[in-house]
Amino acid sequence: MSPRRPVIGIPACRKFIPPHPFHAVGEKYVTAINAAAGGLPLLIPALGEGLDFDTVLESVDGLMLTGSPSNVEPRRYGGLHIADILHDPHRDATTLPLIVRAVERGVPVLAICRGFQEMNVAFGGTLHQRIQEVVGFGDHREDNALPLEKQYEPAHTVTLTKGGVLEKLAGASKVEVNSLHSQGVDRLGSGLIVEAVADDGLVEAYRVEGAAAFALAVQWHPEWRVMENSFSKKLFEAFGEACRSRAKGSSSHDLDHAVV
């Protein structure tokens, strides 16, 4: 009998598709978990405090936080409300407490784009809401007029922290990544260690210092056509291995073990 595939929870966005609200996750994330991480994707509804967080974390071997058209509500980190920025308070109310509990319990976590921003806020960090308007930073947004294939093409270089998890996975000090975001880290959260920075100095990846399990966040989108990008595939494989380790009840879940 083959080993059980690890169950990887993916918190959903709450979207209004007339005439009802729906809980949804982008297919590319589900596909990446299935194909590259070797996990069984399990969608977690955005029920906020109505969700039994303890039962959720007892039921999954990993947690992946996805990108989304919405952004974290600025009240969550002391920011100012901007009327034309899309928010999803139901997702915030679900993911922010879930992230902290997952890390504390040693549940492996991979956070992408919005998830990267959520994780920073969950650990007490703050965000720039419009990076392109902040002096010193470039424009990290995609061009929506282009086909998706063009939007997700490599857009800039990131420098990987020497001796970090991502440098070990990449086998290089720099990698090319895509860029499809207008928000990003302002102040890094407590206990978060930088794993990658863009040429303009914007934090593009970090890990949780001292976490008992894989706990890593990236601002770019490695899930996009993951099987065609060796670095992205290695990232998902490392996350999947950490989830399998937890599923087996292994006591060794640290990041270094996950990437060896």
N, C-alpha and C positions, 0 to 999 in steps of 0.2 A: 504493500500500500504506500502510495506517495505521501510525503509530509503535507500536513494541512497548510493551505495558503494563508498567510497572515491577513487578518481583517483590518483594513485601513479606513478609518472614519474620515469623511469629507463633509464639513459643515456647509450647508446650503445657503444660498441667498434667498431672500423673500422678494418675489417679483409679482407685480399685479398684471395678470394676463386676463383682460376683461372676459367675464364679469367677476372673476375670483382671484385671490392671491394664491400663488404657487410657490413651492420650495424647489429650487433648481440649482444644478451644478453643471458647468460647461463640460461637454463631452470630451474635449481634449485632455482634461485632468483625469477623468475616469479611465480613459484609454491608457494614459501614461502609467497609472497605478497598476492596471491589469497587465500591460505588455512589458513595461520596463522595470517596475518594482516587483512584479510577480505577486501582487497582492489582490485581495478581493475587495473592491470598493464598496463602502457602505455609506449611503447618504444620511447625514444627520440633519434633522429639521431645525430651522431657525426659530425655536420656541422660547428662547431666552430663559428666564428663571422658571418657566413652566417645564423645562427639560430636567430630567434627573441626571445631573452631570456624573455622579458617582457610578450609576449603572452604565452610562455610555462608556466611561473609561475602563470599566471592568469587562466590557464587551468587545473592545478593539485592541489591536496590537500596535497601532500607529495612528497618527493624526496628520492629515495634510490640509493646509489652509490655502485656498485658491485665490486667484485674481478675480476681479469683478468690475463692472462699470461703476459701481458705487465706491464710496470712500468712508473711512471711519468718521463718525460725527465729531466735530471739533470740541464739543463740550467734554468729550472723554479725555482730552489732554490739555484743556485750558485755552483752546484756540478760538478764534472769532468765526461766527457763522457767516458763510458766503452763500447767497441765495441760489446761485446757478450750479452749485456742486451737488451731485447726487449722493444721497446717504441711504443707509439701510440699518436703522436702529435695531431691528430684530436680529440681524446677523451680529451686530456688535454685542448685544446682550447675551448672545450664545457663545461667541468665540472668545471674547476677552476673559471671562472666568474659566472657560474650558482650557485655554492655553496654559495658564498658570498651574492649574490642577494637573494637567498632563505632564508638564515638566517635573513638577514635584513628585509625581508617582512613577517617573521613569518611563513614561510612554513616549516612544520616538515621535518627533515632530519635524515636519518639513513645511515651511511657509513660503509662499510665492506671491509676489506683487502686493495685492491688497493684504494678503496674509502676512507678508513681510512688515507692512505698516501696522497691522493689528498686533503682531507680536511685540513690536517696539512699544506701542502704547500700553499693552498689557504689563510690560515691565517698567512702566513709568516714564517712557520717552515721549517726545513731542514730534510733530510733523510740520514740514513746509507744505502748504496747501497748493501753491502754484510755484513750483521750482523755477520755471522760466522767468518769473518776475523777481527772483532773488538775485541781487548783485553777486557776481562771481560764479554762478552756475549757468550751465547751458540749457538748451531746450531738450528735454528727454521724452517728449511726446512723439507718438506715431503720426504719420500723415494719413488721415482717414480717407483721403481721396484715392489712395493707392489700393491695389488688390491686397488681400490678406497676406499672400505670399511675400509681397514687398514690405508690408508693415512689419512682418516678423523676421525680416532679414537681419543679420548682424549690423548693429548701428554704431557701436563704439567699443573701445577696449576697456577692460577693468584689470587693475593690478591686484593680484592675490597676495594675501599676507604670507610672508615667509614662514614656513613650518606649519601653516594652517591646514585645516581639513581640505579646503578646495584646492590649494596648491598641490597637496598629495594626490588628490583625485585627477587633477589636470596634468600633473607631471610637468608643469610650466609655471612661470611667474605671471604671465598675462594670458587672457583669453578674450575673444570677441563675443559680445552678447547682444541680444536685441534690446529694444528700449521702447516701452509703450506705457508710460506713466507720467503724470503731472505732479504727483505728490511724492514725498520722500522724507527721509530722516532729517530732522532738525537737531534735537538732542537725543543721543542714544540712551536707551533704557538702562537701568541698573543691572549690572552683571552681564551685559552683552559685549562681546568681543568682536571687533571688526575683522571680517574675512576677505573683503574686497572693496576697492574704491574705484570710481570712475576717474577719468583724467581731470575733471573739474573739482575733484575732492569729495563728491557726493558718495556717501556710504551705499554700497550696492549689495553687500552680504554681511551677515554676522552669525555668530553662534552664541549659545548660552554657556557662560563660563561655569565649569564644575557640574554641568548637568549629568545626571546618572544615565542618560540615553542620548541618542542622536537628537540634537535640537539646533536646527540650522535654518536660516532664512535668506532668500535671495530676492532681489528686486526685479530681475529679468524673468523671462518665461522659458524655462527649460522643458516644459511639457510640450511645447510646440514641435511637432514632428520629431519626438524624442528619439526614436529609433534611427534617425538619420544623422544625429549629432553625438559623437562619441563622448564628449564631456558631459552633456545632459544625461545620456544613458548611464554613465558611471555614477552620476549624482543620484539618480533614481534607484540604481542597483544598490548603492550603499545604504540608502534609506530603507529599501526593501529588506536588505540583510539584517539591519537593526530590528525591523519589525518581526522578521522570522526568528531572530534570537529571543525576542520577548515572547513570541508565541510558544517557543520551546521551553520557556521558563528559565532561560539562561540567566546567570547573575552578572554576565559581562555584557553591558549595553553601551559602553562609552564610545565616544566618537572615533577615537583612534582605532579601536577594535573594528568598528564598522567599515573603515576604509582600507584595512590591511588586505 
